[in-house]
């Protein structure tokens, strides 16, 4: 590494690529100046920030009878609120691999499996040149090992980085089969969020039953019991004043709202798709005209029959790439956007086809927005508006 480099721009080209590495354990703002004889200088500033580690590919609930679930830890530039990774960034080549400490807040609910160790605290490595740990236990990664019904918080930590917390609820799929057919406690919006005082929690009870509503901290500890009693079917609200069960004001931080009632594993799950190779880590699914569409890393686009869950067609959209943006629908078409800037227009239906792919050559991390038949795509440099989705 050096603070001065020559970046050649070859004849016929307008730009060239170079990489900027932050110094380990330092933060601040650096000014970058590009100079060429007989040209005006180019000047920009870059913020070097504390990195963030997050957990990926770990569902927030799982059937304890299904066995271990392998998951990833990833590092990069944090979101504004440090709740996750905004942009992946590889561990600096020539530096030290990052060792991630992973812990379960309740060792009776779950522990972890690695090649050398099975425990409630394990360690995995993110090698230099990559932004995530290995995907399999055999390759040096980690798996979540459920032990019993309950709730635990999975914590991923790297010294000097913002940590990641992942709430896991194993109580939604108990091994006991005989449960009353009571609907799920459908948790609605909690407002305002974030809040500095009172939080109004909205939830729905489809069938009259006993409902439990509680507040948990990031360690999985129940800090406030808001209710545990019979409730009639319908919409309900409860207010949390930011205090614990002893009436003491809780410190600022991240808290989880949990509402439970009955076992709905058999009564309310229409279908389930278990092949994780076709499921996305970040983008949300899109339901349109009786079909469910998902796009995952690599540009793998899958259409499911909404009634049966059968895969009706699966294929790639554009060149292989990463995807953070969710697919959206407009004018009977489906629009996808990859991280590197590929915007694709796809026809809807069981025999979907790629109508067009436009390479904006700018990073896209957010889901396109739809308004008045127009599609707005926000890149790292500009806001684009598309009106004609015919694919021509």
C-alpha positions as CSV (number, residue, x, y, z in Angstrom):
1,X,0.0,0.0,0.0
2,X,1.0,3.6,-0.7
3,X,-0.5,7.0,-0.4
4,X,0.6,7.8,-4.0
5,X,-0.1,5.7,-7.1
6,X,-0.1,6.1,-10.8
7,X,-3.4,5.0,-12.5
8,X,-3.0,4.7,-16.3
9,X,-6.0,5.5,-18.5
10,X,-5.4,3.7,-21.8
11,X,-6.1,5.3,-25.2
12,X,-9.7,5.1,-26.1
13,X,-10.8,4.9,-22.4
14,X,-12.4,7.6,-20.3
15,X,-11.7,6.1,-16.8
16,X,-9.7,3.6,-14.8
17,X,-10.3,1.7,-11.6
18,X,-8.2,1.8,-8.4
19,X,-8.9,0.7,-4.8
20,X,-8.8,2.8,-1.6
21,X,-7.9,0.9,1.6
22,X,-8.7,2.3,5.1
23,X,-5.9,1.8,7.7
24,X,-6.9,-0.8,10.3
25,X,-8.4,0.6,13.5
26,X,-8.6,4.2,12.2
27,X,-11.4,6.5,11.1
28,X,-11.6,9.9,9.6
29,X,-12.0,11.8,6.3
30,X,-9.3,11.6,3.6
31,X,-8.9,13.9,0.6
32,X,-8.1,12.3,-2.7
33,X,-6.5,14.4,-5.5
34,X,-6.1,13.2,-9.1
35,X,-3.6,15.2,-11.2
36,X,-2.7,15.0,-14.8
37,X,-0.4,17.5,-16.5
38,X,-2.3,20.1,-18.5
39,X,-5.6,19.1,-16.8
40,X,-7.6,20.6,-13.9
41,X,-7.1,18.5,-10.7
42,X,-9.9,16.2,-9.6
43,X,-10.6,16.3,-5.8
44,X,-13.0,14.3,-3.6
45,X,-13.2,13.3,0.0
46,X,-13.9,9.8,1.4
47,X,-15.0,9.0,4.9
48,X,-13.2,6.0,6.6
49,X,-15.7,4.6,9.0
50,X,-16.0,1.9,11.6
51,X,-17.0,-1.4,9.8
52,X,-20.1,-3.4,10.5
53,X,-20.6,-7.2,10.8
54,X,-23.9,-8.7,10.1
55,X,-25.6,-12.2,10.0
56,X,-27.0,-13.5,6.7
57,X,-29.0,-16.6,5.6
58,X,-30.3,-17.3,9.1
59,X,-34.1,-17.3,9.3
60,X,-35.8,-15.8,12.4
61,X,-37.7,-19.1,13.0
62,X,-37.0,-22.7,12.2
63,X,-38.5,-26.1,12.9
64,X,-36.2,-27.7,15.5
65,X,-36.8,-31.1,13.9
66,X,-35.2,-29.9,10.6
67,X,-31.7,-29.9,12.1
68,X,-28.8,-27.5,11.6
69,X,-29.0,-24.3,9.5
70,X,-25.7,-23.0,8.0
71,X,-25.4,-19.2,7.8
72,X,-22.9,-16.5,7.0
73,X,-21.3,-13.5,8.7
74,X,-20.5,-10.5,6.5
75,X,-18.6,-7.2,6.8
76,X,-18.7,-3.9,5.1
77,X,-19.8,-0.3,5.4
78,X,-22.6,0.2,7.9
79,X,-26.1,1.6,7.5
80,X,-26.6,5.1,8.9
81,X,-28.1,3.6,12.1
82,X,-25.3,0.8,12.2
83,X,-28.1,-1.8,12.1
84,X,-26.5,-3.7,9.2
85,X,-24.2,-3.6,6.2
86,X,-25.0,-1.0,3.6
87,X,-22.3,-2.1,1.1
88,X,-20.1,-5.2,1.3
89,X,-16.4,-4.6,1.5
90,X,-13.7,-7.2,1.4
91,X,-11.1,-7.6,4.2
92,X,-8.0,-5.8,3.0
93,X,-5.5,-8.0,1.2
94,X,-2.2,-8.0,3.1
95,X,-4.1,-7.4,6.4
96,X,-5.3,-9.9,9.0
97,X,-8.3,-12.1,8.5
98,X,-11.3,-11.0,10.7
99,X,-12.2,-13.4,13.5
100,X,-16.0,-13.2,14.3
101,X,-17.2,-14.3,17.7
102,X,-20.7,-15.7,17.5
103,X,-22.8,-16.3,20.7
104,X,-26.3,-17.5,21.6
105,X,-27.9,-15.5,24.4
106,X,-29.8,-18.7,25.6
107,X,-27.7,-21.8,25.4
108,X,-30.7,-24.0,26.2
109,X,-32.4,-22.9,23.0
110,X,-29.5,-23.1,20.5
111,X,-25.8,-23.5,20.0
112,X,-23.5,-23.4,17.0
113,X,-21.6,-26.0,15.0
114,X,-18.1,-25.4,13.5
115,X,-15.5,-27.9,12.4
116,X,-13.5,-27.9,15.7
117,X,-16.3,-26.9,18.1
118,X,-20.0,-27.2,19.0
119,X,-20.9,-24.6,21.7
120,X,-22.9,-21.5,22.5
121,X,-19.9,-19.4,21.6
122,X,-17.8,-20.2,18.5
123,X,-15.5,-18.4,16.2
124,X,-15.4,-18.1,12.4
125,X,-12.9,-16.3,10.1
126,X,-13.6,-13.9,7.2
127,X,-10.4,-14.3,5.1
128,X,-8.6,-11.4,3.4
129,X,-9.9,-10.6,-0.1
130,X,-13.5,-11.6,0.8
131,X,-16.4,-10.0,2.7
132,X,-18.0,-13.1,4.3
133,X,-17.3,-16.3,6.1
134,X,-17.4,-19.7,4.5
135,X,-20.9,-20.9,3.5
136,X,-20.5,-24.4,4.9
137,X,-19.2,-25.9,8.1
138,X,-16.9,-28.2,6.2
139,X,-15.4,-25.1,4.5
140,X,-14.8,-23.3,7.8
141,X,-18.2,-21.8,8.3
142,X,-20.8,-22.1,11.0
143,X,-24.3,-23.6,11.5
144,X,-27.1,-22.8,13.9
145,X,-28.0,-25.9,16.0
146,X,-31.5,-25.6,17.6
147,X,-32.0,-27.5,20.9
148,X,-35.4,-26.6,22.2
149,X,-38.4,-24.3,21.8
150,X,-37.7,-20.7,22.9
151,X,-36.1,-17.5,21.9
152,X,-32.4,-16.6,21.6
153,X,-30.5,-13.7,20.2
154,X,-27.6,-14.6,17.9
155,X,-24.7,-12.1,18.3
156,X,-21.9,-11.6,15.8
157,X,-19.0,-9.5,17.0
158,X,-15.6,-8.3,15.6
159,X,-13.3,-6.2,17.8
160,X,-13.6,-2.6,16.7
161,X,-16.7,-3.1,14.5
162,X,-20.4,-2.6,15.0
163,X,-21.9,-6.0,15.9
164,X,-24.9,-7.8,14.4
165,X,-27.9,-9.2,16.5
166,X,-30.3,-11.6,15.1
167,X,-33.5,-12.6,17.0
168,X,-34.3,-16.3,16.7
169,X,-37.7,-17.7,17.8
170,X,-37.9,-21.4,18.0
171,X,-41.3,-21.5,19.7
172,X,-43.3,-21.2,16.6
173,X,-42.8,-24.9,15.7
174,X,-42.9,-27.1,18.8
175,X,-42.6,-30.8,18.5
176,X,-45.9,-31.4,20.3
177,X,-48.6,-31.8,17.6
178,X,-51.8,-31.3,19.5
179,X,-52.4,-27.6,19.7
180,X,-55.7,-25.6,19.3
181,X,-56.3,-24.1,15.9
182,X,-55.7,-20.5,16.9
183,X,-54.4,-18.0,14.4
184,X,-51.1,-16.1,14.6
185,X,-50.7,-12.9,16.4
186,X,-50.1,-10.7,13.4
187,X,-47.8,-7.9,14.5
188,X,-48.5,-4.6,12.7
189,X,-46.5,-1.4,12.8
190,X,-45.1,-0.1,16.0
191,X,-45.1,3.7,16.0
192,X,-43.2,5.9,16.3
193,X,-40.1,3.9,15.4
194,X,-37.5,4.8,16.6
195,X,-38.9,6.4,19.7
196,X,-37.6,8.2,22.8
197,X,-40.6,7.7,25.0
198,X,-43.9,5.8,24.2
199,X,-44.3,3.1,21.6
200,X,-47.8,2.1,20.3
201,X,-47.8,-1.6,19.2
202,X,-50.5,-2.7,16.8
203,X,-51.4,-6.4,16.4
204,X,-54.2,-8.6,15.1
205,X,-55.8,-11.6,16.8
206,X,-57.7,-13.7,14.2
207,X,-59.3,-16.1,16.7
208,X,-60.1,-15.5,20.4
209,X,-57.3,-17.0,22.4
210,X,-54.6,-16.3,25.1
211,X,-52.1,-13.8,23.8
212,X,-48.7,-13.0,25.2
213,X,-46.9,-9.7,24.3
214,X,-43.4,-8.9,25.6
215,X,-40.4,-6.7,25.0
216,X,-36.9,-8.2,24.7
217,X,-33.4,-6.8,24.6
218,X,-30.7,-7.8,22.2
219,X,-29.5,-10.6,24.6
220,X,-32.9,-12.2,24.3
221,X,-33.9,-11.3,27.9
222,X,-37.6,-10.4,28.5
223,X,-37.5,-6.9,30.0
224,X,-41.2,-6.1,30.0
225,X,-44.4,-8.1,30.0
226,X,-47.2,-6.1,28.4
227,X,-50.0,-8.6,28.5
228,X,-50.7,-12.3,28.9
229,X,-54.4,-12.9,28.8
230,X,-57.4,-13.9,26.7
231,X,-58.2,-11.5,23.9
232,X,-61.1,-11.5,21.5
233,X,-60.6,-11.7,17.8
234,X,-59.8,-8.4,16.1
235,X,-57.3,-5.5,16.0
236,X,-55.6,-4.5,19.3
237,X,-53.1,-2.0,20.5
238,X,-50.8,-1.8,23.5
239,X,-48.5,1.0,24.6
240,X,-45.0,0.5,25.9
241,X,-43.6,3.4,28.0
242,X,-39.9,2.4,27.6
243,X,-39.7,1.0,31.1
244,X,-39.0,-2.5,32.4
245,X,-41.3,-4.6,34.7
246,X,-39.8,-2.9,37.8
247,X,-40.8,0.5,36.4
248,X,-37.2,1.6,35.7
249,X,-36.5,3.5,32.4
250,X,-34.5,1.3,30.0
251,X,-31.4,2.6,28.4
252,X,-31.4,3.6,24.7
253,X,-30.8,0.6,22.3
254,X,-32.5,-2.0,20.1
255,X,-35.5,-3.9,21.5
256,X,-37.7,-6.5,20.0
257,X,-41.5,-6.9,20.3
258,X,-42.8,-10.4,20.4
259,X,-46.4,-11.5,20.2
260,X,-47.3,-15.2,20.5
261,X,-50.4,-17.4,20.5
262,X,-51.1,-21.0,19.7
263,X,-49.4,-23.2,17.1
264,X,-50.1,-22.3,13.5
265,X,-47.5,-24.5,11.8
266,X,-50.1,-26.8,10.4
267,X,-53.2,-24.5,10.2
268,X,-51.8,-21.4,8.5
269,X,-48.8,-22.4,6.3
270,X,-50.1,-22.9,2.8
271,X,-46.9,-24.2,1.4
272,X,-43.1,-24.2,2.1
273,X,-40.1,-24.2,-0.2
274,X,-37.0,-25.7,1.4
275,X,-34.3,-25.4,-1.3
276,X,-32.2,-22.5,0.0
277,X,-30.3,-22.4,-3.3
278,X,-33.2,-20.6,-4.9
279,X,-34.1,-18.2,-2.0
280,X,-32.7,-14.7,-1.7
281,X,-30.8,-13.3,1.3
282,X,-32.0,-9.8,1.1
283,X,-34.6,-9.0,-1.7
284,X,-38.3,-9.5,-0.7
285,X,-40.5,-11.6,-2.9
286,X,-43.1,-10.2,-5.3
287,X,-46.6,-11.6,-5.6
288,X,-48.3,-10.8,-8.9
289,X,-51.3,-12.4,-10.7
290,X,-51.2,-15.6,-8.8
291,X,-47.4,-16.1,-8.9
292,X,-44.6,-15.4,-6.4
293,X,-41.3,-14.1,-7.8
294,X,-37.9,-14.0,-6.1
295,X,-34.4,-13.1,-7.2
296,X,-31.3,-14.1,-5.5
297,X,-27.5,-13.6,-5.6
298,X,-26.2,-14.4,-9.1
299,X,-29.4,-13.1,-10.8
300,X,-31.3,-16.4,-10.4
301,X,-35.0,-15.5,-11.0
302,X,-37.7,-17.9,-9.9
303,X,-41.5,-18.0,-10.4
304,X,-43.6,-20.1,-8.0
305,X,-47.3,-21.0,-8.4
306,X,-48.9,-19.1,-5.6
307,X,-51.5,-21.8,-4.9
308,X,-49.2,-24.9,-4.8
309,X,-45.7,-23.5,-4.3
310,X,-44.5,-25.4,-7.4
311,X,-41.5,-23.8,-9.3
312,X,-42.9,-23.0,-12.7
313,X,-39.8,-21.4,-14.2
314,X,-36.3,-20.6,-13.0
315,X,-33.5,-18.9,-14.9
316,X,-31.0,-16.0,-14.9
317,X,-31.8,-12.4,-15.4
318,X,-28.8,-10.6,-17.1
319,X,-25.2,-11.3,-16.2
320,X,-24.5,-13.0,-12.8
321,X,-24.5,-10.3,-10.1
322,X,-25.4,-9.4,-6.5
323,X,-28.9,-8.2,-5.6
324,X,-30.1,-6.1,-2.7
325,X,-33.1,-4.5,-4.5
326,X,-36.4,-6.4,-4.5
327,X,-38.3,-7.0,-7.7
328,X,-41.2,-4.6,-8.4
329,X,-44.2,-4.7,-10.7
330,X,-45.5,-1.9,-13.0
331,X,-47.7,-2.0,-16.1
332,X,-47.8,-5.8,-16.0
333,X,-44.0,-6.1,-16.1
334,X,-41.5,-7.0,-13.5
335,X,-38.4,-4.8,-12.9
336,X,-35.2,-6.0,-11.2
337,X,-32.0,-4.1,-10.4
338,X,-28.6,-5.6,-9.6
339,X,-25.9,-4.0,-7.4
340,X,-23.7,-3.3,-10.4
341,X,-26.5,-1.4,-12.2
342,X,-28.2,-3.9,-14.5
343,X,-31.9,-3.0,-14.7
344,X,-34.0,-5.8,-16.3
345,X,-37.6,-5.8,-17.6
346,X,-39.2,-9.2,-17.3
347,X,-42.7,-10.3,-18.5
348,X,-45.0,-11.7,-15.8
349,X,-46.6,-15.1,-15.9
350,X,-45.5,-18.8,-15.6
351,X,-43.4,-18.5,-18.8
352,X,-41.7,-15.2,-18.0
353,X,-39.1,-13.9,-20.4
354,X,-36.4,-11.2,-20.1
355,X,-37.6,-8.4,-22.4
356,X,-34.6,-6.1,-21.9
357,X,-31.6,-5.4,-19.8
358,X,-30.2,-1.9,-19.4
359,X,-26.7,-1.5,-17.8
360,X,-26.5,1.8,-16.0
361,X,-23.0,1.0,-14.8
362,X,-23.8,2.6,-11.4
363,X,-24.3,0.9,-8.1
364,X,-27.9,0.2,-7.1
365,X,-28.6,-0.8,-3.5
366,X,-32.2,0.3,-3.1
367,X,-35.5,-1.1,-4.5
368,X,-37.0,0.8,-7.4
369,X,-40.1,2.9,-6.6
370,X,-43.3,2.9,-8.6
371,X,-45.5,6.0,-9.1
372,X,-48.1,6.8,-11.8
373,X,-46.9,4.1,-14.0
374,X,-43.3,5.3,-13.8
375,X,-40.3,3.4,-12.3
376,X,-37.7,5.4,-10.4
377,X,-34.3,3.9,-9.9
378,X,-31.9,5.4,-7.5
379,X,-28.2,4.7,-8.2
380,X,-25.1,5.8,-6.3
381,X,-24.9,8.9,-8.6
382,X,-28.3,9.8,-10.0
383,X,-32.1,9.2,-10.0
384,X,-33.5,7.6,-13.2
385,X,-37.1,7.5,-14.4
386,X,-38.4,4.9,-16.8
387,X,-41.8,5.2,-18.5
388,X,-41.8,2.7,-21.3
389,X,-41.7,-0.9,-19.9
390,X,-42.5,-2.6,-23.2
391,X,-39.0,-4.0,-23.3
392,X,-38.2,-2.3,-26.6
